[in-house]
Amino acid sequence: MENTITGEKIKLIDLEAQHQVIQEEVWAAMRDVIENSAFILGRHVKEFEDGFAGFCNARFATGVASGTDALILVLRALGIGPGDEVVTVPNTAFPTAEAITLSGARVVFADISPETLNIDPGAAEKKITKKTRAIMPVHLYGQPVEMEELKELCQSYNLLLIEDAAQAHGAEYKGQRVGTLGDAACFSFYPAKNLGAYGDGGAVVTNDERIADKVRMLRNHGRHEKYCHEIEGYNSRLDALQAAILSVKLKYLDGWNEKRRQHAQYYDKLLSSVKNVITTKVLDKAKPVYHLYVIRIRDRDLLRKKLKEENIDTGIHYPIPLHLQPALAYLGQGKGSFPMAEEAASTVLSLPLYPEMTKEQIETVVAAVKQHVK
Ligand SMILES: Cc1ncc(COP(=O)(O)O)c(C=O)c1O
């Protein structure tokens, strides 16, 4: 079935449209890796790491196999493990919590602010115990977290601050890019991210040389030198083909993020008059990068179904808050434990957003929303 307004299908994201623009450069970059048999670490990975550190205005970026591994490796590099607790939010991708558990520490959830859907510093403070070692905020949907309050909290309780910046490449808080707002930050290059590889990839960004060095060892079997393993680590190197592709895409990232912001502002404007639709609040001091454009609406599932009938794709990020995931049932936090996160899970709806979208496509989506929201 086609949408009644223009008849075209509108995807949630369109990676093909992006590939069309950059394909010649991507093929050339891949050819360079293959023709030089430079598959493991080496020049392409180093070039990307330097470029990405520069993009974040950070001293170090270390490429790893995925965003999940970036989180696990940074926790291990910081010496966090069994007996420790790490505070994060329940409304995030599963890997945020999974990484904490895999480091050996225990996940502790804190509820979110109903306005920004990011961590509520007051709620986080209430979760601090003698075992707490770190707070791990998530810049969800590319919206920077209120970092100032969290930083003060971490300073007064002597905690580490680790940014989960998997969805926020290039986002800014008080003029500073995410990635250097805490002790270390983790990025994902999953294909759908603002900076996406053609497969998996991730990076740890930090200004702290010791953290960067430890992550560098951990990602490569705990060694600096071939055959001398100082600690037990992982095989979690950023693939050189992915690094070469990411270097091509990095040149475009600021422009793509700007397009995302323009599209989001246009959505905001068109949706401002639609009753019962709540758009996400942006902090005054923040410059978001809109990994996703998320609205909240009470009859979310019905609207989603109607939009699907109109050939408009949408997403739900995320339908089940992590404390209610079967894998985390052992934490013993049932329904009602985190009311704001639970409310978000039942009302959030991600509308189509990607840099190559046209104004007409946004108008079509909004017209369809208006048709079905009373
Ligand atoms: C907030 C958040 N954290 C962590 C991850 C994990 O990244 P990856 O899929 O690259 O392992 C993702 C992506 O799925 C994410 O969105």
Ligand as a Chemical Component Dictionary entry (heavy atoms), coordinates in Angstrom:
data_LIG
# 
_chem_comp.id                   LIG 
_chem_comp.type                 NON-POLYMER 
_chem_comp.pdbx_formal_charge   0 
_chem_comp.three_letter_code    LIG 
# 
loop_
_chem_comp_atom.comp_id 
_chem_comp_atom.atom_id 
_chem_comp_atom.alt_atom_id 
_chem_comp_atom.type_symbol 
_chem_comp_atom.charge 
_chem_comp_atom.model_Cartn_x 
_chem_comp_atom.model_Cartn_y 
_chem_comp_atom.model_Cartn_z 
_chem_comp_atom.pdbx_ordinal 
LIG C1 C1 C 0 23.468 3.730  23.315 1  
LIG C2 C2 C 0 24.236 2.589  22.731 2  
LIG N1 N1 N 0 25.220 2.021  23.445 3  
LIG C3 C3 C 0 25.947 1.000  22.950 4  
LIG C4 C4 C 0 25.705 0.482  21.699 5  
LIG C5 C5 C 0 26.510 -0.680 21.214 6  
LIG O1 O1 O 0 27.188 -0.433 20.009 7  
LIG P1 P1 P 0 27.498 -1.608 18.960 8  
LIG O2 O2 O 0 26.210 -2.014 18.319 9  
LIG O3 O3 O 0 28.444 -0.970 17.998 10 
LIG O4 O4 O 0 28.143 -2.709 19.719 11 
LIG C6 C6 C 0 24.694 1.053  20.916 12 
LIG C7 C7 C 0 24.381 0.572  19.564 13 
LIG O5 O5 O 0 23.723 -0.399 19.367 14 
LIG C8 C8 C 0 23.933 2.125  21.450 15 
LIG O6 O6 O 0 22.956 2.689  20.739 16 
# 
loop_
_chem_comp_bond.comp_id 
_chem_comp_bond.atom_id_1 
_chem_comp_bond.atom_id_2 
_chem_comp_bond.value_order 
_chem_comp_bond.pdbx_ordinal 
LIG C1 C2 SING 1  
LIG C2 N1 SING 2  
LIG C2 C8 DOUB 3  
LIG N1 C3 DOUB 4  
LIG C3 C4 SING 5  
LIG C4 C5 SING 6  
LIG C4 C6 DOUB 7  
LIG C5 O1 SING 8  
LIG O1 P1 SING 9  
LIG P1 O2 DOUB 10 
LIG P1 O3 SING 11 
LIG P1 O4 SING 12 
LIG C6 C7 SING 13 
LIG C6 C8 SING 14 
LIG C7 O5 DOUB 15 
LIG C8 O6 SING 16 
# 
